[in-house]
Amino acid sequence: NAGVTQTPKFRVLKTGQSMTLLCAQDMNHEYMYWYRQDPGMGLRLIHYSVGEGTTAKGEVPDGYNVSRLKKQNFLLGLESAAPSQTSVYFCASSRDMDNQPQHFGDGTRLSIL
Amino acid sequence: AQKVTQAQTEISVVEKEDVTLDCVYETRDTTYYLFWYKQPPSGELVFLIRRNSFDEQNEISGRYSWNFQKSTSSFNFTITASQVVDSAVYFCALSEALSNTDKLIFGTGTRLQVFP
């Protein structure tokens, strides 16, 4: 049972390059989330989705786009990477009932040079 | 506004000591949920506990216990007889029921180091 799978696990980009982070969950969860984790700042919500075809902005959405074309997948895109986007990115999913615990992927460590 | 404060940035203890991690939250909602997650050195996030705002009973799970006090807006986590494997960053988080999105607001985390 894979749970939440993030690809890739590591990536180094040059400023201005674009890339997409993929999150896949096999638990049939409605809700999915993208967070970033920076030293001393905890996890901050970038974007989230409450169902297939829906997305919404979180606390720090600038510079990112997302898509949820299939229920099991949630993609995070960086159109023009900036050094400030160097971070560890976590995807999570949860059931749409009574604020159930979120299940997290193992994270993607992204460095922008 | 919603906010979670973990004032302790880092705590160091020697094995077998008891340690309490503090969590103070702010919310205007009357229905909300509180969580603790553990992030070991390997980096993944492990769910520990979920508590709703109407349940103020303390909870114990093995060496772990949680003290929820609405009067002081706190949800503290105690590890009894700490072990080296407890070394990790611990996050407290808040989710408001009225948001209908289950978004989590995290504290900045407390790094716990347990020395043998």
Chai-1 contact restraints between the chains, C-beta under 6 A:
chainA,res_idxA,chainB,res_idxB,connection_type,confidence,min_distance_angstrom,max_distance_angstrom,comment,restraint_id
A,Y31,B,D102,contact,1.0,0.0,6.0,A-B,restraint_1
A,G42,B,F106,contact,1.0,0.0,6.0,A-B,restraint_2
A,G42,B,G107,contact,1.0,0.0,6.0,A-B,restraint_3
A,G42,B,T108,contact,1.0,0.0,6.0,A-B,restraint_4
A,G42,B,G109,contact,1.0,0.0,6.0,A-B,restraint_5
A,L43,B,F106,contact,1.0,0.0,6.0,A-B,restraint_6
A,L45,B,K103,contact,1.0,0.0,6.0,A-B,restraint_7
A,V50,B,T101,contact,1.0,0.0,6.0,A-B,restraint_8
A,S94,B,D102,contact,1.0,0.0,6.0,A-B,restraint_9
A,N99,B,Y33,contact,1.0,0.0,6.0,A-B,restraint_10
A,N99,B,S95,contact,1.0,0.0,6.0,A-B,restraint_11
A,N99,B,D102,contact,1.0,0.0,6.0,A-B,restraint_12
A,P101,B,F47,contact,1.0,0.0,6.0,A-B,restraint_13
A,P101,B,R50,contact,1.0,0.0,6.0,A-B,restraint_14
A,F104,B,L45,contact,1.0,0.0,6.0,A-B,restraint_15
A,D106,B,E44,contact,1.0,0.0,6.0,A-B,restraint_16
A,G107,B,G43,contact,1.0,0.0,6.0,A-B,restraint_17
